[in-house]
Amino acid sequence: MLGKEFLHFLRRKKLLNDKEIKFLLEEKEKTGKSFEEIILDKKILSEKDLYEKKAEFLKIPLWKIPPEETLAEVFKQIPEEVAREYKIVPLEKEDKTLKIGAIEPENFSVLSYLRFLEKEKNIKIRLYLISPQQFKKFLKGYRSLEEEIKTALERLKKEKVLKEKKVEKKVIAEAPIAKIVNTILMHGIEGKASDIHIEPYKDKMRVRYRVDGVLYSSLFLPKHLLPSIVARIKIMAGLKIEETRIPQDGRFQIEKEGKKIDFRVGSFPVAGGEKVALRILDPSAVILEFEKLGFMGKNLKLIKEVFNYPFGSVVICGPTGSGKTTTLYTILSKLNTDKINIVTLEDPVEYVLPGINQSQVKPEIGYDFASGLREIVRQDPDVIMVGEVRDRETAELSTHAALTGHLVFLTVHANTAPAAIPRLLDLGVPKFLLPATVRMIISQRLVRRLCPFCKRKDKPNQEELKVIEKEISKMPKKERPSPPFYVWRPQGCKKCNFKGKKGRIAVHEILKMTRDLEEIILRGGGLEEIEKEAQNQGMITMRQDGILKALKGIIDIDEILHLT
């Protein structure tokens, strides 16, 4: 524990006065607490200011890397009981050096233990100062997903509340099942997962997380727990727990550290029981800037032209999970002013955007996209968004809305921007109306970003160079990068959990309606002609956009060549 010298040091730094020092000395005499504890309890100084000055006083560096970034393996260096006893935590291990954080590095017993540890493990220890709040967060690192689940399972076994093949509301409300579900959800949020899958798997129950578009198996549990866990999630989402024969959809919200996070839930009957998929909808994770979404160069200029359109339709296409909704939300957020009435039809509403009238379709009661569109036009909209055009009636109504003075945004499932035109014709949009309404078609896919901390610059191999040069030669001259060409390779570090990639970004292609394209559509030209016209107007294809991003070190060249 620090003595009076530290108080005088704080006075010299003008953080304490004589009156406060006298109070601290008296309080320490009465309570036996350390000066740091009293200062924090009485809120004389903030924890940040206090520990910055303590580090300066002791001439020990203050650890500033967030506890969440400490690797799970590092915690094995010191047992949890020892960490709690001495208020120390392992921070990082590099070869024969172990970095350790301590709340009281001046404590003789702490220093004695660390000297013992150096001899026992034959390592060198570097000491850092951590604050009490940091220490609490570090202790969570000892609680891995498996350990938390194991603890909950042991409680469940002891209480003997679960009877096989029998699930009751009373049972699933019990703490062990609730704890297991809560742990699964929290690890999804903390691991930046987009989806959680809970499903029967052979003779077990499997939990998988989708991170950056890739699904990882994370946990296996006894299969008899599946009905209870599914029922618990159903109750949270307001679904019928007794109905296990048909799919159900719902959603619920939880709060984590003052932040509200939505979960979209879908239950689905499969062989061996029921599967549950949860989409994690974190409003703070929504990107509403075109540059951050991946629009750049010519595509960035084109997407901004949307704001000049008084009416007509803008089509966005791509498979499920390609980021179409995020792109649409970004466009709508830029259009959103007090002078514009924006109405959307979605299935489901993923994120609530303030100032925009968002409506969720409910086909089970007859409120689908087509019936919703009929009602929308009575709401005096300026801008309409249709989540997905699936049938002839919705396609026709969207087209007529675009013809009658509305700016309409809609999504269709098509592999490329040129392929969206025959898709719309197949859906029933009249050939003579399509050129008059469609202004722009955007197609996109999501690709994993390279970790900016560990990516390595490299020369492309012969095969890669051949593809790069071929695709660049097809681009408009203004968009062509100059040789020599370099690519970046994924490596793996603690920042990206040794995956080499962290986060995702979109690759795009944008096709504009032109006079030449209108003529091709009106005379019934095929996809090949449309693609040739796209090339003539200088459209940057998704593969070319991906190659440009690979040359800038944003994504992995290998991934874009496989994707496109």
RONUVO-38251 format. One record per residue (C-alpha): x, y, z; residue in three letters. Coordinates in steps of 0.02 Angstrom, whole numbers, plus 50000, padded with zeros to 5 digits. Each point is the difference from the previous one (the first is absolute). Layout:
<dokols>
XYZALA
...
</dokols>
This chain:
<dokols>
500005000050000MET
500605017549961LEU
500405011750145GLY
499965018650033LYS
501335003249867GLU
498714996249867PHE
498775012550074LEU
501335013649999HIS
500424995349820PHE
498165002649954LEU
500025016850090ARG
501535005449898ARG
499024995149845LYS
498595011350064LYS
498774985550011LEU
499825000650191LEU
500015014250127ASN
500504999950185ASP
498194997950057LYS
499754984649892GLU
501664992450058ILE
499485002450182LYS
498324991649963PHE
500874985249914LEU
501194997350145LEU
498565000050125GLU
498934988549892GLU
501444987649980LYS
500234999750189GLU
498144996350025LYS
499704987449860THR
501694992149966GLY
499685001949813LYS
501365005249878SER
500115018149943PHE
499504994749823GLU
498434991350063GLU
499465015250101ILE
500365012149857ILE
498914989649883LEU
498634996550129ASP
499825018550040LYS
500205004849816LYS
501395012350039ILE
500864995249836LEU
499474989749851SER
500764982649982GLU
500845005449838LYS
500865015350078ASP
500484990550158LEU
500824985349912TYR
500875010749869GLU
500855009450144LYS
500334983950095LYS
500914993349847ALA
501015016049990GLU
500404999350187PHE
500554981749996LEU
500865002049831LYS
499044984749936ILE
499105000749831PRO
498105000150001LEU
499224986149893TRP
498865007849868LYS
499494985749885ILE
498174994950029PRO
499774983950102PRO
498944992649858GLU
501564999049891GLU
500954988550119THR
500084982449928LEU
499154986050097ALA
501604989550004GLU
500925013650099VAL
498854997750150PHE
500704982450024LYS
501645007650059GLN
499275004450171ILE
498574990450087PRO
498415009950033GLU
500124997750190GLU
501765007350000VAL
499455014549890ALA
498605004250122ARG
501134998050152GLU
501385011749940TYR
498905010949885LYS
501114996349851ILE
499634993949823VAL
501074993549856PRO
499925012249854LEU
501094993549860GLU
501344986949969LYS
501425002549878GLU
501314986149993ASP
500774999750175LYS
499195016250060THR
498345000650092LEU
499145016850022LYS
498995001150161ILE
498805013450059GLY
499795003850185ALA
498875011850097ILE
501325001150139GLU
501704997149920PRO
500795008250153GLU
499334986050113ASN
501424989250071PHE
498994983849992SER
499615003349815VAL
501835002949960LEU
500494984350097SER
498784989349902TYR
500615007249834LEU
501824996050045ARG
499444982250041PHE
499084999149832LEU
501545005649904GLU
501044985950076LYS
498644986749984GLU
499615003449816LYS
501755006049952ASN
499295016049925ILE
500255018650013LYS
498555010350069ILE
499595017749947ARG
498845008950121LEU
498595011949952TYR
498745009750103LEU
498144996449974ILE
498485008250080SER
498664990950102PRO
498755001549856GLN
501264992549879GLN
500334985950124PHE
498134995750007LYS
499914999249811LYS
501574989249991PHE
499244987450121LEU
498634996849872LYS
501364992849889GLY
500114985150116TYR
498194996449958ARG
500064992649826SER
498404994849912LEU
500304981650040GLU
500365003650184GLU
498455010750023GLU
498924986849917ILE
500844986550104LYS
499595009450161THR
498195002049946ALA
499894981549954LEU
500664994850169GLU
498685010750085ARG
498694992449888LEU
500564982550044LYS
499995003650186LYS
498275007750000GLU
499284985649895LYS
498685011349926VAL
500114993949821LEU
499004984649950LYS
500404992549832GLU
498685003249864LYS
499005011250115LYS
500155018949991VAL
498965011250111GLU
500005018950021LYS
500544998250180LYS
501494989349950VAL
500645011349861ILE
499865015350108ALA
501204992050124GLU
501715008150019ALA
501124986549922PRO
499104999849831ILE
499835019050002ALA
501865001250041LYS
500484988549855ILE
498955010049876VAL
500645016650066ASN
501814994049986THR
499734994249820ILE
499255017049955LEU
501355010250088MET
501414990549915HIS
499165003549833GLY
499965018750037ILE
501765000850070GLU
500694989649856GLY
499235012049870LYS
498964985749927ALA
498595004049879SER
499044983750030ASP
499854986150129ILE
499424982549951HIS
499364987950133ILE
499624983049924GLU
499954981150026PRO
501594991449941TYR
500154981050004LYS
499864995550185ASP
500385017850061LYS
499415017949990MET
501115011849901ARG
500235019050016VAL
500805009149854ARG
500425018449975TYR
500155009049834ARG
501425012650006VAL
500465010449846ASP
498914988749894GLY
500834983750055VAL
499114987450113LEU
501024992750144TYR
499524985550113SER
500275006450176SER
499134988750125LEU
499234982750019PHE
498754996250139LEU
498984984750052PRO
498574997749877LYS
498674998750137HIS
500275018750035LEU
499425005349826LEU
498115000450034PRO
500255010450159SER
501195012349917ILE
498875001849847VAL
498495002550113ALA
500925013350101ARG
500425009649840ILE
498204998249939LYS
499345007750160ILE
501225014549982MET
499425002649820ALA
498144998250040GLY
499784983949899LEU
498914984950038LYS
501074987650096ILE
498794985649975GLU
500035001949809GLU
501484990149934THR
499314994349831ARG
500095016249900ILE
501275014249984PRO
499735015650107GLN
500765017549996ASP
500205012850137GLY
501215011950083ARG
500565006150170PHE
501155013250072GLN
501314999450136ILE
501085013650077GLU
501894998550016LYS
501005013850083GLU
498615012649969GLY
499854995349816LYS
498424992049930LYS
500274985349882ILE
498634991449901ASP
499934981649956PHE
498974993749854ARG
499484982050034VAL
499464986249882GLY
499544982550059SER
499994985949872PHE
499504981750019PRO
501404988249945VAL
500414981650021ALA
500484997650181GLY
499035014750072GLY
499915018649969GLU
501345011749935LYS
500085018350053VAL
500915013649903ALA
500265016950082LEU
500545015549902ARG
500905012650111ILE
499445017749958LEU
501155012550083ASP
499475017849950PRO
501745006850043SER
500764988349870ALA
498985007249854VAL
501145009449880ILE
499145014949920LEU
501445006949895GLU
500264994949819PHE
501895000050011GLU
499984988350150LYS
498814988449909LEU
501284998149860GLY
499425012349867PHE
501505008449919MET
500565008249839GLY
498714999749861LYS
498754989850104ASN
500035013250137LEU
499585013749875LYS
498604989549925LEU
499164995750167ILE
499945018450045LYS
499035003649839GLU
498514991550083VAL
499675015850101PHE
499655009649839ASN
498634988249940TYR
498265007850019PRO
499144983349960PHE
500344982849926GLY
500674984150079SER
501704994650065VAL
500244981250006VAL
501214991550120ILE
500394981649972CYS
501044986550080GLY
499744984050099PRO
499394999150181THR
501305007350117GLY
500875010949870SER
499685016450093GLY
498575006449889LYS
498985006250149THR
501485009650072THR
500295008649833THR
498155004649989LEU
499995006650179TYR
501525010749961THR
499155007649847ILE
498385003050097LEU
500925008050146SER
500795012549878LYS
498305003949922LEU
499155001550169ASN
499485018150033THR
498455008450070ASP
499455004349822LYS
499994982049937ILE
498764986350048ASN
500894983149993ILE
498984984050020VAL
500724982449997THR
499324982349985LEU
501184987450079GLU
500044981850050ASP
500565002250135PRO
500455017650059VAL
501824997250049GLU
500465017150071TYR
498855014350047VAL
500525016349915LEU
499325015650088PRO
498915010749886GLY
499634985949877ILE
498334990849997ASN
500474981749999GLN
498674986649983SER
500234981250019GLN
498994988849884VAL
499034985650077LYS
499484987749863PRO
499124988750126GLU
498645013350020ILE
499965005149818GLY
501145015250018TYR
501344996349870ASP
501085011149889PHE
498645001949868ALA
498605005050121SER
501235011050095GLY
500475009349841LEU
498175003949965ARG
499855007950171GLU
501665009249992ILE
499465010849853VAL
498585006550110ARG
501295006050127GLN
500625013949884ASP
501804993449990PRO
501445008349909ASP
501164985050018VAL
499484981750009ILE
501084985150045MET
499414982449960VAL
501024987150094GLY
499854986549867GLU
499094997949835VAL
499464981849997ARG
498484999449885ASP
499185007749848ARG
498775010850096GLU
501345008050109THR
501105003149845ALA
498565008449907GLU
499485010850149LEU
501825005550029SER
500155004749816THR
498405010350002HIS
500545008850161ALA
501655004749915ALA
499035006649850LEU
498855011150102THR
501285011550080GLY
500734989150139HIS
501814995250026LEU
499944981250030VAL
501384988950070PHE
499794981349983LEU
501024984150015THR
499974984649888VAL
501004983950001HIS
501205000549853ALA
501844995449986ASN
500585015649907THR
499355017349956ALA
499704995549815PRO
499094984050055ALA
498755010550099ALA
499185005949837ILE
499444982749937PRO
499514996050181ARG
498835015150006LEU
499274995249831LEU
499704982350065ASP
499105007450150LEU
498785008549883GLY
500635017949977VAL
499435004749824PRO
501435001649875LYS
499455017649946PHE
499895006250181LEU
501644993550069LEU
501155012649911PRO
498835014350050ALA
500094995950185THR
501664991750046VAL
501375013250022ARG
501384989650078MET
500394982050049ILE
501254996250139ILE
500664982550031SER
501104995550148GLN
500844986550104ARG
500875000350169LEU
501854995650014VAL
501054998150157ARG
501215014350035ARG
501834996750029LEU
500575003450178CYS
500875017149989PRO
501224995350139PHE
500794984549925CYS
499725000049811LYS
501614997849899ARG
500425008449834LYS
500474987849863ASP
500214998349812LYS
498574990949913PRO
500424982949929ASN
499944997049812GLN
498204994049998GLU
499405014650107GLU
500985012749896LEU
499244993249840LYS
498225002550068VAL
500435017250072ILE
500715006449834GLU
498564992649900LYS
498655008250110GLU
500905016850011ILE
500145000749810SER
498084999549990LYS
499775014650121MET
499755018249949PRO
501715008549985LYS
499615011950144LYS
499734985450119GLU
501534989749952ARG
501374998950133PRO
501805001049942SER
501264985750015PRO
500964993050090PRO
498584990550085PHE
500104993750179TYR
498764989950103VAL
499884997050187TRP
499954982950084ARG
499104995350161PRO
501164995350144GLN
499084999150166GLY
500305009050164CYS
499165002350169LYS
498995014849932LYS
499094988649875CYS
500044984450110ASN
501334993049881PHE
498784999149854LYS
500875013149892GLY
498325008249963LYS
498885011350100LYS
498335007549948GLY
499205000549827ARG
499845012249856ILE
498934999649842ALA
500544998649818VAL
498805008249877HIS
499525002349820GLU
498815013749942ILE
499075000049834LEU
499155015949942LYS
498535001049880MET
500615007849837THR
499235002849827ARG
500954985149930ASP
499444988850145LEU
498195005749974GLU
500084994649817GLU
500714982950046ILE
498584997050126ILE
498625006149882LEU
500564988749857ARG
500134985150118GLY
501904998550007GLY
500734986250109GLY
501155000450150LEU
501554999249891GLU
499535016249912GLU
499615008450166ILE
501694994850070GLU
500885006849843LYS
499105016750022GLU
500515000250185ALA
501814998349943GLN
499775013749869ASN
499375012250132GLN
501524996350107GLY
499154990350139MET
501234994150133ILE
499554981750030THR
500004992350174MET
501594990449956ARG
500855016049941GLN
499425009550155ASP
500684985950107GLY
501675000249910ILE
500145018950029LEU
499674997150185LYS
501274985850003ALA
501345011349923LEU
499635012850136LYS
500264986850134GLY
498194999850058ILE
499564982049954ILE
500874983849954ASP
500254997549811ILE
499734981250020ASP
498295002550079GLU
499355011949866ILE
500574988449859LEU
499074985450080HIS
498445010450038LEU
499805007349826THR
</dokols>
